[in-house]
């Protein structure tokens, strides 16, 4: 599976609203997985200063990530392939 980053702008959004969106995305992904689709919700990061939210998914396609957003009634501006690097080990 590929990793995808879904980006959206949320002017005026609060942390509570972003948490609710994330819960709806997780529910939508569970429904898609139950239907046999390859997708996993990896979490969201809210950047209040930029009024942006970035949500990470492992999926078989960007279209599937867009479908999850539609099912969850969560807007999305764009979905792009991403690469997550492991955290640096502290010495």
N, C-alpha and C positions, 0 to 999 in steps of 0.2 A: 504494500500500500504506500501511496505517496503521502507526504505531509502537506497540508494546505493551510493557508492563513486567510481568514475572512476578515475584511476590514470594513468598519462602518463608522460614521460620524454621528455622535449623539449630543448635539447642543443642549445644554441644560440637564443632561442625564445625571442621576444620582447613583451612588454605589448600590442602593437597594434595587433600583430599576435594572442595573446591569446584572445583579445576582438573579433577579427574576427571569431575565432574558436567558441567562446561562442555564437555569433550571428547565426552561421550556426547550432550549436546544438539546439538552441531555435527554429529555423525554422524546423529542422527535427522533433523535439518533437511535434510541432504544427501539422505537417502532420500525425504523428502517432496517435495523439489524434483525429484528424478528421476522421481517419480510425477506431476509436473505441478502441484504446489501452489505457491502464491506465498507463500514464507516465507524469511526470512534471519535467521540468528543474529548479533546485533551485539555480543555479549559479556556478561560478568557482572561485578558489583561485590559483593564480600564485605565486610560491615560487622561485624567480630568483636565489637565492643562491644555491638551490638544483636542479635547472633546471627542476622543476616539476610543473605540474598543476593537481589540484584535482577538479573534477566537481561533484556536488551533484545532485541527482535525487530522486524523489519519483516514484516508479514504481512497477509493478506487478512481475517483474523478472529481473535478471541481464542480461539475453539474450536480453531483450527489450532495455536496456541501450546500449548494444553492437550494436544493430541494429541502434539506433539513431546515434551512432558514425560513422557507415558505411555510412548511408544516408548523414551525414554532411561532409564526407571525413576528419574526425578528428581521428587520431590514438588513441588507448587506449591500455595500457599495461595489466591492470586488472580491474575487477569490484568486489567490496566486499560490503557486507552489513555493514551499519554504523548506529550509534545512535547519533543524535544531542541532546545536552542538552540545556535547556533554558539558556539564558544569566543570569548571576548573577545580582540581583537587587542591585543597589547602594544605600547606606543609607547616 
